[in-house]
Amino acid sequence: LQNNKDLMTSLSICPICMDLLRDPVTIPCGHNYCLECIKSYWEQKNQKKLCSCPECRQTFSPRPALNKNTLFAEVVEKLRQTGMRSPTIPGAENDEDIAKEKQYTSQQTT
């Protein structure tokens, strides 16, 4: 049972912010992101017409519509109800350290 929960948790993590998905969306290649994370990623990369997936680099033109992934939204909500928190970062002492590490990591990917 714990392995199933671990698997669902790992699948419910946004690869951009490394947190549980918030307003999860699936882009055409099948990868999932927080709505705001993928929008921000495309804006930062100035990808107005030709967008790409941060993971597999597949390109999309025009920018695809971002529709809520209701299945992932339900899974993430269940994880939150069971007290699941975002994954901890090794060496992080508190939420401030985790926030700093996430910010550093996101800057490295842009």
Biopython code that builds the backbone (N, CA, C, O; Angstrom):
import numpy as np
from Bio.PDB.StructureBuilder import StructureBuilder

atoms = [
    (1, "LEU", "N", (0.823, -1.203, 0.000)),
    (1, "LEU", "CA", (0.000, 0.000, 0.000)),
    (1, "LEU", "C", (0.864, 1.262, 0.000)),
    (1, "LEU", "O", (0.545, 2.234, -0.684)),
    (2, "GLN", "N", (1.962, 1.247, 0.770)),
    (2, "GLN", "CA", (2.855, 2.407, 0.812)),
    (2, "GLN", "C", (3.496, 2.643, -0.551)),
    (2, "GLN", "O", (3.662, 3.789, -0.968)),
    (3, "ASN", "N", (3.863, 1.552, -1.255)),
    (3, "ASN", "CA", (4.460, 1.701, -2.581)),
    (3, "ASN", "C", (3.504, 2.373, -3.552)),
    (3, "ASN", "O", (3.927, 3.191, -4.369)),
    (4, "ASN", "N", (2.207, 2.037, -3.474)),
    (4, "ASN", "CA", (1.211, 2.683, -4.332)),
    (4, "ASN", "C", (1.122, 4.165, -4.026)),
    (4, "ASN", "O", (1.034, 4.988, -4.937)),
    (5, "LYS", "N", (1.144, 4.510, -2.743)),
    (5, "LYS", "CA", (1.071, 5.919, -2.355)),
    (5, "LYS", "C", (2.322, 6.662, -2.823)),
    (5, "LYS", "O", (2.233, 7.789, -3.311)),
    (6, "ASP", "N", (3.483, 6.031, -2.673)),
    (6, "ASP", "CA", (4.729, 6.649, -3.134)),
    (6, "ASP", "C", (4.698, 6.874, -4.641)),
    (6, "ASP", "O", (5.138, 7.916, -5.127)),
    (7, "LEU", "N", (4.178, 5.894, -5.380)),
    (7, "LEU", "CA", (4.086, 6.021, -6.830)),
    (7, "LEU", "C", (3.146, 7.158, -7.205)),
    (7, "LEU", "O", (3.479, 7.987, -8.052)),
    (8, "MET", "N", (1.979, 7.202, -6.583)),
    (8, "MET", "CA", (1.025, 8.271, -6.886)),
    (8, "MET", "C", (1.602, 9.629, -6.518)),
    (8, "MET", "O", (1.381, 10.612, -7.225)),
    (9, "THR", "N", (2.338, 9.689, -5.419)),
    (9, "THR", "CA", (2.959, 10.952, -5.022)),
    (9, "THR", "C", (3.987, 11.382, -6.052)),
    (9, "THR", "O", (4.004, 12.541, -6.466)),
    (10, "SER", "N", (4.847, 10.459, -6.472)),
    (10, "SER", "CA", (5.886, 10.832, -7.437)),
    (10, "SER", "C", (5.282, 11.253, -8.770)),
    (10, "SER", "O", (5.821, 12.139, -9.433)),
    (11, "LEU", "N", (4.188, 10.644, -9.174)),
    (11, "LEU", "CA", (3.523, 11.023, -10.420)),
    (11, "LEU", "C", (2.775, 12.344, -10.297)),
    (11, "LEU", "O", (2.432, 12.961, -11.306)),
    (12, "SER", "N", (2.523, 12.777, -9.073)),
    (12, "SER", "CA", (1.745, 13.992, -8.830)),
    (12, "SER", "C", (2.616, 15.202, -8.542)),
    (12, "SER", "O", (2.116, 16.229, -8.083)),
    (13, "ILE", "N", (3.908, 15.095, -8.802)),
    (13, "ILE", "CA", (4.845, 16.194, -8.567)),
    (13, "ILE", "C", (5.089, 16.934, -9.880)),
    (13, "ILE", "O", (5.371, 16.317, -10.907)),
    (14, "CYS", "N", (4.980, 18.242, -9.838)),
    (14, "CYS", "CA", (5.258, 19.067, -11.015)),
    (14, "CYS", "C", (6.772, 19.110, -11.232)),
    (14, "CYS", "O", (7.508, 19.452, -10.307)),
    (15, "PRO", "N", (7.250, 18.776, -12.422)),
    (15, "PRO", "CA", (8.693, 18.801, -12.687)),
    (15, "PRO", "C", (9.298, 20.204, -12.699)),
    (15, "PRO", "O", (10.520, 20.349, -12.668)),
    (16, "ILE", "N", (8.466, 21.227, -12.743)),
    (16, "ILE", "CA", (8.984, 22.593, -12.753)),
    (16, "ILE", "C", (9.175, 23.111, -11.333)),
    (16, "ILE", "O", (10.264, 23.565, -10.981)),
    (17, "CYS", "N", (8.121, 23.048, -10.508)),
    (17, "CYS", "CA", (8.226, 23.595, -9.145)),
    (17, "CYS", "C", (8.583, 22.537, -8.111)),
    (17, "CYS", "O", (8.883, 22.866, -6.963)),
    (18, "MET", "N", (8.551, 21.254, -8.513)),
    (18, "MET", "CA", (8.875, 20.139, -7.621)),
    (18, "MET", "C", (7.952, 20.073, -6.408)),
    (18, "MET", "O", (8.367, 19.659, -5.326)),
    (19, "ASP", "N", (6.714, 20.479, -6.592)),
    (19, "ASP", "CA", (5.703, 20.436, -5.543)),
    (19, "ASP", "C", (4.526, 19.626, -6.078)),
    (19, "ASP", "O", (4.479, 19.297, -7.263)),
    (20, "LEU", "N", (3.568, 19.304, -5.189)),
    (20, "LEU", "CA", (2.360, 18.642, -5.662)),
    (20, "LEU", "C", (1.693, 19.528, -6.707)),
    (20, "LEU", "O", (1.664, 20.751, -6.571)),
    (21, "LEU", "N", (1.161, 18.904, -7.743)),
    (21, "LEU", "CA", (0.518, 19.649, -8.821)),
    (21, "LEU", "C", (-0.598, 20.546, -8.290)),
    (21, "LEU", "O", (-1.411, 20.127, -7.466)),
    (22, "ARG", "N", (-0.621, 21.778, -8.773)),
    (22, "ARG", "CA", (-1.700, 22.720, -8.469)),
    (22, "ARG", "C", (-2.387, 23.032, -9.793)),
    (22, "ARG", "O", (-1.732, 23.467, -10.740)),
    (23, "ASP", "N", (-3.691, 22.817, -9.869)),
    (23, "ASP", "CA", (-4.429, 22.986, -11.126)),
    (23, "ASP", "C", (-3.705, 22.245, -12.253)),
    (23, "ASP", "O", (-3.271, 22.867, -13.222)),
    (24, "PRO", "N", (-3.573, 20.909, -12.130)),
    (24, "PRO", "CA", (-2.784, 20.146, -13.097)),
    (24, "PRO", "C", (-3.360, 20.192, -14.509)),
    (24, "PRO", "O", (-4.570, 20.098, -14.712)),
    (25, "VAL", "N", (-2.458, 20.340, -15.475)),
    (25, "VAL", "CA", (-2.816, 20.295, -16.890)),
    (25, "VAL", "C", (-1.874, 19.321, -17.588)),
    (25, "VAL", "O", (-0.739, 19.115, -17.158)),
    (26, "THR", "N", (-2.363, 18.731, -18.665)),
    (26, "THR", "CA", (-1.556, 17.832, -19.478)),
    (26, "THR", "C", (-1.349, 18.490, -20.832)),
    (26, "THR", "O", (-2.305, 18.928, -21.473)),
    (27, "ILE", "N", (-0.097, 18.555, -21.262)),
    (27, "ILE", "CA", (0.180, 19.130, -22.577)),
    (27, "ILE", "C", (0.167, 17.994, -23.610)),
    (27, "ILE", "O", (0.196, 16.827, -23.219)),
    (28, "PRO", "N", (0.124, 18.297, -24.912)),
    (28, "PRO", "CA", (-0.091, 17.260, -25.928)),
    (28, "PRO", "C", (0.861, 16.063, -25.895)),
    (28, "PRO", "O", (0.475, 14.977, -26.329)),
    (29, "CYS", "N", (2.078, 16.221, -25.402)),
    (29, "CYS", "CA", (3.011, 15.084, -25.343)),
    (29, "CYS", "C", (2.689, 14.140, -24.189)),
    (29, "CYS", "O", (3.252, 13.049, -24.102)),
    (30, "GLY", "N", (1.775, 14.560, -23.293)),
    (30, "GLY", "CA", (1.365, 13.706, -22.186)),
    (30, "GLY", "C", (1.964, 14.071, -20.845)),
    (30, "GLY", "O", (1.584, 13.478, -19.835)),
    (31, "HIS", "N", (2.885, 15.022, -20.788)),
    (31, "HIS", "CA", (3.475, 15.434, -19.512)),
    (31, "HIS", "C", (2.531, 16.379, -18.766)),
    (31, "HIS", "O", (1.763, 17.128, -19.370)),
    (32, "ASN", "N", (2.612, 16.320, -17.439)),
    (32, "ASN", "CA", (1.715, 17.088, -16.574)),
    (32, "ASN", "C", (2.474, 18.159, -15.807)),
    (32, "ASN", "O", (3.605, 17.952, -15.368)),
    (33, "TYR", "N", (1.820, 19.315, -15.657)),
    (33, "TYR", "CA", (2.408, 20.459, -14.957)),
    (33, "TYR", "C", (1.315, 21.212, -14.218)),
    (33, "TYR", "O", (0.128, 21.051, -14.501)),
    (34, "CYS", "N", (1.735, 22.041, -13.263)),
    (34, "CYS", "CA", (0.815, 23.013, -12.681)),
    (34, "CYS", "C", (0.468, 23.995, -13.802)),
    (34, "CYS", "O", (1.326, 24.331, -14.619)),
    (35, "LEU", "N", (-0.758, 24.445, -13.842)),
    (35, "LEU", "CA", (-1.172, 25.397, -14.873)),
    (35, "LEU", "C", (-0.261, 26.613, -14.897)),
    (35, "LEU", "O", (0.229, 27.000, -15.957)),
    (36, "GLU", "N", (-0.031, 27.216, -13.740)),
    (36, "GLU", "CA", (0.790, 28.431, -13.688)),
    (36, "GLU", "C", (2.254, 28.153, -14.015)),
    (36, "GLU", "O", (2.924, 28.999, -14.608)),
    (37, "CYS", "N", (2.754, 26.983, -13.639)),
    (37, "CYS", "CA", (4.161, 26.649, -13.923)),
    (37, "CYS", "C", (4.426, 26.576, -15.418)),
    (37, "CYS", "O", (5.397, 27.157, -15.902)),
    (38, "ILE", "N", (3.569, 25.867, -16.159)),
    (38, "ILE", "CA", (3.829, 25.726, -17.591)),
    (38, "ILE", "C", (3.577, 27.044, -18.311)),
    (38, "ILE", "O", (4.286, 27.368, -19.264)),
    (39, "LYS", "N", (2.582, 27.806, -17.873)),
    (39, "LYS", "CA", (2.356, 29.119, -18.486)),
    (39, "LYS", "C", (3.561, 30.023, -18.252)),
    (39, "LYS", "O", (4.022, 30.697, -19.173)),
    (40, "SER", "N", (4.068, 30.038, -17.028)),
    (40, "SER", "CA", (5.240, 30.863, -16.707)),
    (40, "SER", "C", (6.464, 30.397, -17.481)),
    (40, "SER", "O", (7.240, 31.218, -17.969)),
    (41, "TYR", "N", (6.640, 29.097, -17.596)),
    (41, "TYR", "CA", (7.779, 28.549, -18.339)),
    (41, "TYR", "C", (7.749, 29.047, -19.777)),
    (41, "TYR", "O", (8.759, 29.514, -20.301)),
    (42, "TRP", "N", (6.588, 28.944, -20.408)),
    (42, "TRP", "CA", (6.479, 29.382, -21.796)),
    (42, "TRP", "C", (6.655, 30.888, -21.922)),
    (42, "TRP", "O", (7.232, 31.363, -22.900)),
    (43, "GLU", "N", (6.165, 31.644, -20.943)),
    (43, "GLU", "CA", (6.336, 33.101, -20.984)),
    (43, "GLU", "C", (7.814, 33.472, -20.824)),
    (43, "GLU", "O", (8.322, 34.327, -21.550)),
    (44, "GLN", "N", (8.505, 32.828, -19.874)),
    (44, "GLN", "CA", (9.923, 33.114, -19.642)),
    (44, "GLN", "C", (10.762, 32.771, -20.862)),
    (44, "GLN", "O", (11.734, 33.460, -21.171)),
    (45, "LYS", "N", (10.387, 31.717, -21.545)),
    (45, "LYS", "CA", (11.122, 31.290, -22.740)),
    (45, "LYS", "C", (10.656, 32.062, -23.974)),
    (45, "LYS", "O", (11.151, 31.842, -25.079)),
    (46, "ASN", "N", (9.695, 32.972, -23.768)),
    (46, "ASN", "CA", (9.135, 33.787, -24.848)),
    (46, "ASN", "C", (8.623, 32.899, -25.985)),
    (46, "ASN", "O", (8.838, 33.174, -27.165)),
    (47, "GLN", "N", (7.941, 31.829, -25.585)),
    (47, "GLN", "CA", (7.424, 30.878, -26.562)),
    (47, "GLN", "C", (5.969, 31.219, -26.868)),
    (47, "GLN", "O", (5.052, 30.553, -26.387)),
    (48, "LYS", "N", (5.769, 32.242, -27.657)),
    (48, "LYS", "CA", (4.418, 32.704, -27.979)),
    (48, "LYS", "C", (3.746, 31.802, -29.013)),
    (48, "LYS", "O", (2.577, 31.446, -28.864)),
    (49, "LYS", "N", (4.486, 31.432, -30.061)),
    (49, "LYS", "CA", (3.889, 30.650, -31.142)),
    (49, "LYS", "C", (4.360, 29.208, -31.140)),
    (49, "LYS", "O", (3.553, 28.295, -31.316)),
    (50, "LEU", "N", (5.644, 28.988, -30.946)),
    (50, "LEU", "CA", (6.195, 27.638, -30.926)),
    (50, "LEU", "C", (6.611, 27.320, -29.492)),
    (50, "LEU", "O", (7.576, 27.888, -28.979)),
    (51, "CYS", "N", (5.885, 26.419, -28.855)),
    (51, "CYS", "CA", (6.155, 26.055, -27.457)),
    (51, "CYS", "C", (6.786, 24.671, -27.420)),
    (51, "CYS", "O", (6.611, 23.866, -28.335)),
    (52, "SER", "N", (7.526, 24.411, -26.342)),
    (52, "SER", "CA", (8.115, 23.084, -26.191)),
    (52, "SER", "C", (7.897, 22.568, -24.779)),
    (52, "SER", "O", (7.696, 23.336, -23.838)),
    (53, "CYS", "N", (7.941, 21.249, -24.657)),
    (53, "CYS", "CA", (7.804, 20.592, -23.365)),
    (53, "CYS", "C", (9.135, 20.697, -22.628)),
    (53, "CYS", "O", (10.179, 20.399, -23.208)),
    (54, "PRO", "N", (9.120, 21.113, -21.361)),
    (54, "PRO", "CA", (10.365, 21.205, -20.591)),
    (54, "PRO", "C", (11.052, 19.851, -20.387)),
    (54, "PRO", "O", (12.257, 19.802, -20.138)),
    (55, "GLU", "N", (10.293, 18.753, -20.491)),
    (55, "GLU", "CA", (10.882, 17.437, -20.252)),
    (55, "GLU", "C", (11.372, 16.762, -21.528)),
    (55, "GLU", "O", (12.546, 16.404, -21.624)),
    (56, "CYS", "N", (10.495, 16.585, -22.500)),
    (56, "CYS", "CA", (10.878, 15.831, -23.703)),
    (56, "CYS", "C", (11.241, 16.731, -24.880)),
    (56, "CYS", "O", (11.706, 16.249, -25.913)),
    (57, "ARG", "N", (11.030, 18.029, -24.727)),
    (57, "ARG", "CA", (11.367, 19.036, -25.746)),
    (57, "ARG", "C", (10.516, 18.959, -27.011)),
    (57, "ARG", "O", (10.830, 19.613, -28.006)),
    (58, "GLN", "N", (9.437, 18.162, -26.984)),
    (58, "GLN", "CA", (8.532, 18.142, -28.136)),
    (58, "GLN", "C", (7.970, 19.542, -28.326)),
    (58, "GLN", "O", (7.656, 20.228, -27.353)),
    (59, "THR", "N", (7.845, 19.967, -29.578)),
    (59, "THR", "CA", (7.358, 21.318, -29.849)),
    (59, "THR", "C", (5.902, 21.288, -30.289)),
    (59, "THR", "O", (5.422, 20.307, -30.858)),
    (60, "PHE", "N", (5.211, 22.392, -30.010)),
    (60, "PHE", "CA", (3.801, 22.540, -30.346)),
    (60, "PHE", "C", (3.597, 23.910, -30.975)),
    (60, "PHE", "O", (4.086, 24.919, -30.467)),
    (61, "SER", "N", (2.871, 23.935, -32.084)),
    (61, "SER", "CA", (2.537, 25.204, -32.713)),
    (61, "SER", "C", (1.147, 25.069, -33.312)),
    (61, "SER", "O", (0.910, 24.161, -34.108)),
    (62, "PRO", "N", (0.236, 25.940, -32.952)),
    (62, "PRO", "CA", (0.376, 27.048, -32.002)),
    (62, "PRO", "C", (0.399, 26.529, -30.563)),
    (62, "PRO", "O", (0.325, 25.324, -30.318)),
    (63, "ARG", "N", (0.505, 27.469, -29.618)),
    (63, "ARG", "CA", (0.507, 27.095, -28.204)),
    (63, "ARG", "C", (-0.768, 26.308, -27.905)),
    (63, "ARG", "O", (-1.865, 26.764, -28.226)),
    (64, "PRO", "N", (-0.633, 25.131, -27.293)),
    (64, "PRO", "CA", (-1.819, 24.306, -27.038)),
    (64, "PRO", "C", (-2.701, 24.880, -25.933)),
    (64, "PRO", "O", (-2.236, 25.574, -25.029)),
    (65, "ALA", "N", (-3.984, 24.565, -26.039)),
    (65, "ALA", "CA", (-4.914, 24.922, -24.966)),
    (65, "ALA", "C", (-4.546, 24.092, -23.741)),
    (65, "ALA", "O", (-4.180, 22.923, -23.860)),
    (66, "LEU", "N", (-4.646, 24.701, -22.572)),
    (66, "LEU", "CA", (-4.310, 24.009, -21.327)),
    (66, "LEU", "C", (-5.598, 23.701, -20.575)),
    (66, "LEU", "O", (-6.214, 24.586, -19.981)),
    (67, "ASN", "N", (-5.989, 22.446, -20.612)),
    (67, "ASN", "CA", (-7.209, 22.016, -19.941)),
    (67, "ASN", "C", (-6.863, 21.246, -18.682)),
    (67, "ASN", "O", (-5.889, 20.493, -18.647)),
    (68, "LYS", "N", (-7.663, 21.440, -17.658)),
    (68, "LYS", "CA", (-7.437, 20.791, -16.369)),
    (68, "LYS", "C", (-7.467, 19.274, -16.527)),
    (68, "LYS", "O", (-8.341, 18.724, -17.197)),
    (69, "ASN", "N", (-6.508, 18.613, -15.905)),
    (69, "ASN", "CA", (-6.472, 17.158, -15.863)),
    (69, "ASN", "C", (-7.222, 16.746, -14.602)),
    (69, "ASN", "O", (-6.660, 16.751, -13.507)),
    (70, "THR", "N", (-8.491, 16.391, -14.762)),
    (70, "THR", "CA", (-9.338, 16.127, -13.596)),
    (70, "THR", "C", (-8.875, 14.908, -12.808)),
    (70, "THR", "O", (-9.025, 14.877, -11.587)),
    (71, "LEU", "N", (-8.316, 13.904, -13.480)),
    (71, "LEU", "CA", (-7.831, 12.720, -12.770)),
    (71, "LEU", "C", (-6.699, 13.091, -11.819)),
    (71, "LEU", "O", (-6.719, 12.710, -10.648)),
    (72, "PHE", "N", (-5.712, 13.835, -12.319)),
    (72, "PHE", "CA", (-4.605, 14.247, -11.452)),
    (72, "PHE", "C", (-5.085, 15.199, -10.363)),
    (72, "PHE", "O", (-4.581, 15.158, -9.240)),
    (73, "ALA", "N", (-6.045, 16.045, -10.678)),
    (73, "ALA", "CA", (-6.579, 16.956, -9.665)),
    (73, "ALA", "C", (-7.183, 16.162, -8.510)),
    (73, "ALA", "O", (-6.995, 16.518, -7.346)),
    (74, "GLU", "N", (-7.908, 15.089, -8.827)),
    (74, "GLU", "CA", (-8.507, 14.250, -7.785)),
    (74, "GLU", "C", (-7.436, 13.515, -6.984)),
    (74, "GLU", "O", (-7.526, 13.436, -5.759)),
    (75, "VAL", "N", (-6.434, 12.982, -7.659)),
    (75, "VAL", "CA", (-5.348, 12.264, -6.980)),
    (75, "VAL", "C", (-4.616, 13.199, -6.021)),
    (75, "VAL", "O", (-4.366, 12.843, -4.869)),
    (76, "VAL", "N", (-4.276, 14.391, -6.498)),
    (76, "VAL", "CA", (-3.554, 15.352, -5.659)),
    (76, "VAL", "C", (-4.407, 15.759, -4.465)),
    (76, "VAL", "O", (-3.896, 15.895, -3.354)),
    (77, "GLU", "N", (-5.698, 15.954, -4.686)),
    (77, "GLU", "CA", (-6.586, 16.323, -3.581)),
    (77, "GLU", "C", (-6.620, 15.211, -2.536)),
    (77, "GLU", "O", (-6.588, 15.489, -1.338)),
    (78, "LYS", "N", (-6.684, 13.961, -2.976)),
    (78, "LYS", "CA", (-6.664, 12.823, -2.038)),
    (78, "LYS", "C", (-5.344, 12.785, -1.270)),
    (78, "LYS", "O", (-5.337, 12.534, -0.064)),
    (79, "LEU", "N", (-4.237, 13.029, -1.952)),
    (79, "LEU", "CA", (-2.936, 13.048, -1.277)),
    (79, "LEU", "C", (-2.894, 14.150, -0.226)),
    (79, "LEU", "O", (-2.383, 13.949, 0.876)),
    (80, "ARG", "N", (-3.427, 15.303, -0.570)),
    (80, "ARG", "CA", (-3.450, 16.409, 0.401)),
    (80, "ARG", "C", (-4.323, 16.062, 1.608)),
    (80, "ARG", "O", (-3.975, 16.385, 2.744)),
    (81, "GLN", "N", (-5.460, 15.400, 1.357)),
    (81, "GLN", "CA", (-6.363, 15.023, 2.446)),
    (81, "GLN", "C", (-5.719, 14.018, 3.387)),
    (81, "GLN", "O", (-6.047, 13.984, 4.573)),
    (82, "THR", "N", (-4.814, 13.207, 2.878)),
    (82, "THR", "CA", (-4.137, 12.221, 3.727)),
    (82, "THR", "C", (-2.910, 12.806, 4.414)),
    (82, "THR", "O", (-2.156, 12.092, 5.075)),
    (83, "GLY", "N", (-2.720, 14.120, 4.249)),
    (83, "GLY", "CA", (-1.610, 14.780, 4.930)),
    (83, "GLY", "C", (-0.320, 14.765, 4.149)),
    (83, "GLY", "O", (0.734, 15.091, 4.695)),
    (84, "MET", "N", (-0.375, 14.395, 2.880)),
    (84, "MET", "CA", (0.834, 14.378, 2.063)),
    (84, "MET", "C", (1.320, 15.791, 1.844)),
    (84, "MET", "O", (0.549, 16.684, 1.492)),
    (85, "ARG", "N", (2.605, 15.982, 2.054)),
    (85, "ARG", "CA", (3.235, 17.275, 1.789)),
    (85, "ARG", "C", (4.147, 17.111, 0.600)),
    (85, "ARG", "O", (4.428, 15.996, 0.162)),
    (86, "SER", "N", (4.600, 18.217, 0.089)),
    (86, "SER", "CA", (5.538, 18.151, -1.024)),
    (86, "SER", "C", (6.808, 17.462, -0.547)),
    (86, "SER", "O", (7.109, 17.474, 0.647)),
    (87, "PRO", "N", (7.555, 16.865, -1.467)),
    (87, "PRO", "CA", (8.756, 16.132, -1.070)),
    (87, "PRO", "C", (9.776, 17.050, -0.415)),
    (87, "PRO", "O", (9.911, 18.220, -0.773)),
    (88, "THR", "N", (10.484, 16.493, 0.547)),
    (88, "THR", "CA", (11.496, 17.295, 1.220)),
    (88, "THR", "C", (12.771, 17.316, 0.402)),
    (88, "THR", "O", (13.062, 16.385, -0.348)),
    (89, "ILE", "N", (13.507, 18.361, 0.552)),
    (89, "ILE", "CA", (14.769, 18.520, -0.154)),
    (89, "ILE", "C", (15.885, 18.174, 0.823)),
    (89, "ILE", "O", (15.945, 18.741, 1.914)),
    (90, "PRO", "N", (16.775, 17.247, 0.449)),
    (90, "PRO", "CA", (17.844, 16.849, 1.370)),
    (90, "PRO", "C", (18.641, 18.055, 1.857)),
    (90, "PRO", "O", (19.057, 18.897, 1.061)),
    (91, "GLY", "N", (18.848, 18.131, 3.156)),
    (91, "GLY", "CA", (19.626, 19.215, 3.736)),
    (91, "GLY", "C", (18.810, 20.446, 4.083)),
    (91, "GLY", "O", (19.324, 21.370, 4.713)),
    (92, "ALA", "N", (17.548, 20.473, 3.683)),
    (92, "ALA", "CA", (16.711, 21.637, 3.986)),
    (92, "ALA", "C", (16.248, 21.545, 5.435)),
    (92, "ALA", "O", (15.748, 20.512, 5.880)),
    (93, "GLU", "N", (16.421, 22.633, 6.151)),
    (93, "GLU", "CA", (16.067, 22.661, 7.566)),
    (93, "GLU", "C", (14.607, 23.049, 7.795)),
    (93, "GLU", "O", (13.978, 22.584, 8.746)),
    (94, "ASN", "N", (14.078, 23.896, 6.927)),
    (94, "ASN", "CA", (12.724, 24.395, 7.145)),
    (94, "ASN", "C", (12.118, 24.816, 5.813)),
    (94, "ASN", "O", (12.743, 24.680, 4.761)),
    (95, "ASP", "N", (10.876, 25.337, 5.873)),
    (95, "ASP", "CA", (10.182, 25.741, 4.651)),
    (95, "ASP", "C", (10.932, 26.832, 3.896)),
    (95, "ASP", "O", (10.880, 26.875, 2.667)),
    (96, "GLU", "N", (11.632, 27.717, 4.613)),
    (96, "GLU", "CA", (12.378, 28.789, 3.949)),
    (96, "GLU", "C", (13.521, 28.207, 3.117)),
    (96, "GLU", "O", (13.757, 28.650, 1.992)),
    (97, "ASP", "N", (14.231, 27.218, 3.665)),
    (97, "ASP", "CA", (15.302, 26.560, 2.914)),
    (97, "ASP", "C", (14.740, 25.861, 1.679)),
    (97, "ASP", "O", (15.336, 25.912, 0.603)),
    (98, "ILE", "N", (13.597, 25.215, 1.839)),
    (98, "ILE", "CA", (12.964, 24.518, 0.720)),
    (98, "ILE", "C", (12.572, 25.518, -0.358)),
    (98, "ILE", "O", (12.794, 25.265, -1.542)),
    (99, "ALA", "N", (11.996, 26.645, 0.030)),
    (99, "ALA", "CA", (11.605, 27.677, -0.940)),
    (99, "ALA", "C", (12.824, 28.213, -1.682)),
    (99, "ALA", "O", (12.775, 28.419, -2.895)),
    (100, "LYS", "N", (13.922, 28.439, -0.953)),
    (100, "LYS", "CA", (15.147, 28.934, -1.591)),
    (100, "LYS", "C", (15.686, 27.914, -2.589)),
    (100, "LYS", "O", (16.100, 28.278, -3.689)),
    (101, "GLU", "N", (15.680, 26.640, -2.207)),
    (101, "GLU", "CA", (16.180, 25.590, -3.091)),
    (101, "GLU", "C", (15.315, 25.481, -4.341)),
    (101, "GLU", "O", (15.839, 25.325, -5.444)),
    (102, "LYS", "N", (13.992, 25.562, -4.178)),
    (102, "LYS", "CA", (13.098, 25.497, -5.335)),
    (102, "LYS", "C", (13.337, 26.679, -6.261)),
    (102, "LYS", "O", (13.338, 26.522, -7.482)),
    (103, "GLN", "N", (13.541, 27.859, -5.691)),
    (103, "GLN", "CA", (13.793, 29.043, -6.507)),
    (103, "GLN", "C", (15.110, 28.875, -7.264)),
    (103, "GLN", "O", (15.181, 29.173, -8.456)),
    (104, "TYR", "N", (16.147, 28.402, -6.579)),
    (104, "TYR", "CA", (17.449, 28.185, -7.215)),
    (104, "TYR", "C", (17.320, 27.170, -8.348)),
    (104, "TYR", "O", (17.838, 27.381, -9.445)),
    (105, "THR", "N", (16.625, 26.068, -8.074)),
    (105, "THR", "CA", (16.454, 25.019, -9.068)),
    (105, "THR", "C", (15.703, 25.535, -10.284)),
    (105, "THR", "O", (16.080, 25.229, -11.415)),
    (106, "SER", "N", (14.646, 26.314, -10.071)),
    (106, "SER", "CA", (13.871, 26.815, -11.207)),
    (106, "SER", "C", (14.687, 27.798, -12.029)),
    (106, "SER", "O", (14.504, 27.879, -13.244)),
    (107, "GLN", "N", (15.584, 28.548, -11.397)),
    (107, "GLN", "CA", (16.431, 29.481, -12.137)),
    (107, "GLN", "C", (17.450, 28.734, -12.980)),
    (107, "GLN", "O", (17.847, 29.208, -14.045)),
    (108, "GLN", "N", (17.873, 27.577, -12.511)),
    (108, "GLN", "CA", (18.860, 26.791, -13.246)),
    (108, "GLN", "C", (18.263, 26.174, -14.505)),
    (108, "GLN", "O", (18.985, 25.907, -15.466)),
    (109, "THR", "N", (16.943, 25.945, -14.508)),
    (109, "THR", "CA", (16.305, 25.314, -15.661)),
    (109, "THR", "C", (15.881, 26.320, -16.712)),
    (109, "THR", "O", (15.455, 25.929, -17.799)),
    (110, "THR", "N", (15.986, 27.603, -16.415)),
    (110, "THR", "CA", (15.564, 28.607, -17.402)),
    (110, "THR", "C", (16.731, 29.128, -18.186)),
    (110, "THR", "O", (16.558, 29.979, -19.058)),
]
sb = StructureBuilder()
sb.init_structure("model")
sb.init_model(0)
sb.init_chain("A")
sb.init_seg("    ")
for serial, (resi, resn, name, xyz) in enumerate(atoms, 1):
    if name == "N":
        sb.init_residue(resn, " ", resi, " ")
    sb.init_atom(name, np.array(xyz, "f"), 0.0, 1.0, " ", f" {name:<3s}", serial, name[0])
structure = sb.get_structure()
